[in-house]
């Protein structure tokens, strides 16, 4: 039961949506361009074929494909069309799955780097294919659980079909709770990773800029995605009107959508190996040293720059 009885008309919903959807359209284009650049340079560059970089590429694909149904929302807003949530659910199966994968990837990237910092010798001996497969299986199971929860609680309320509209009832509550747990885990893991690097002063001086890129991604993730999830769940407490809920969720969702383009900017600015690969993709050859890819087995306290990215 919502704490207020605030509501707006369907006409007001369409009017407000027309001012919001252009922002999503622009961010959708930028997200797909930037994230597919990350994917392309990962495939092309042999220095970006380790587990961490593959996880980053998977996150990039998730961040891009999350936006693939934005045209549906834009179309509905301008032609004044609403569709049932039960239909919207099926339209958003891929974006919802991508969203769940992307949010887990930021956690798994941190766990992978923490594994390297804490147990470098053991990390070097791990079967990387099985290790990566295990992480992907966890993502599939989590996404399947969320899709099942939202499927059994879907309704026939009429919506513009924004991503958050595809989830309703207890299914959305389940998703929100799991997102909170993931976000707490992200903060804990990255805090441990930062502390672990501080204890290894030699490694820290060589890899400060490299680690900064991953850490900044986490900070922007918290500022963007966590704010969005928190406000969406707060909206569920205060508002029950479906039209007002849609506008509020679309407005706060801008924070998360902006976050989709941040990783490219951070990796390009802070990680030399990504900057060189991206510039090479566009025919430029900067004089940037690419850190070697190796785990020094002779000293468990020594990490090469590539080990951290």
Residue, then its C-alpha position, 0 to 999 in steps of 0.5 A: x500500500x503506497x503512502x500517498x494517493x498522488x496521480x497523473x492523467x495518461x495525457x500528462x504521462x505522454x506530455x512529460x515522456x516526450x521531454x524525457x525520451x530524447x535524453x534516452x535516445x541520445x544516451x542509447x546511441x552513445x552507449x552503443x558506440x562506446x561499448x561496442x568500441x570496447x568489445x571490438x578492441x578486446x577482440x582485436x587486441x591480444x593484450x586484452x584477452x585475459x579474464x578481467x578484460x573478457x568480463x569488461x567486454x561482457x559488461x560492455x555488451x550488457x550496457x549496450x544491449x540494455x538500451x535496445x528497446x528504448x526505441x519502443x518507449x520513444x515510439x510509444x511516447x510520441x504516438x501516444x500508445x500504451x501496451x500491457x506489462x505482460x507484453x512489455x515483459x517479453x519485449x524486455x527479456x534481453x535487456x533485463x538479462x543484459x542488465x542483470x549480467x552487467x550488474x554482476x560483472x562489476x562485482x565479478x571484475x572486482x572479485x577477479x582483481x582481488x583474487x589476483x592481488x590476494x593469491x597471485x600464484x594460485x590465480x596463475x594456476x587456475x583453469x581460466x576457461x572453467x573459472x570464466x564459465x563458472x562466473x557466467x553460470x552464476x549470471x545465467x542463474x541469477x538472470x533466470x531467477x529474476x525473469x521467473x520472479x517477474x514473469x509470475x507477478x506480471x500484470x496487464x496494466x498499460x505502460x509505455x514500456x520502459x525497462x523498469x515497466x517490465x518488472x512489477x509486483x513482488x518480482x520487482x521487489x525481489x530484483x530490488x533486494x538482490x540489487x541491494x545485496x550485489x551493491x553492498x558486495x561491490x563496495x566490500x570487494x572493492x574496498x578490500x581490493x584497494x586495501x590489498x593494493x596499499x599493502x603492496x607498495x611496489x605494485x601500487x606505484x606501477x599500477x596506480x593508473x590501471x587500478x584507478x580505472x576499475x575503481x572509478x568505474x565502481x564509484x560511478x556505478x554506485x553513483x549512477x546505478x545505486x541511486x537509480x535502484x534506490x529511487x525506484x524502490x522508494x517510488x514503490x513505497x510512496x506512489x501507487x499510480x501507474x502513470x506517475x510511477x512510470x514518469x518517476x522511474x523514467x526520470x531517475x533511470x537517466x542516472x543509470x543510463x548515463x552510467x552506461x557510457x562512463x566505462x569507456x571514458x574512464x578506461x580510455x583516460x586511465x588505462x593505457x592498454x585500452x587507450x592505445x587499443x582504441x587509438x589504434x582502432x582509429x588509425x592512430x599509433x600513440x607512443x604508449x608502453x603497454x604493460x606486460x602480461x604475466x604473473x610473477x610466480x617467483x614472488x607472490x607479493x609482486x604483481x605486474x601491471x597487466x595482472x591488474x587489468 
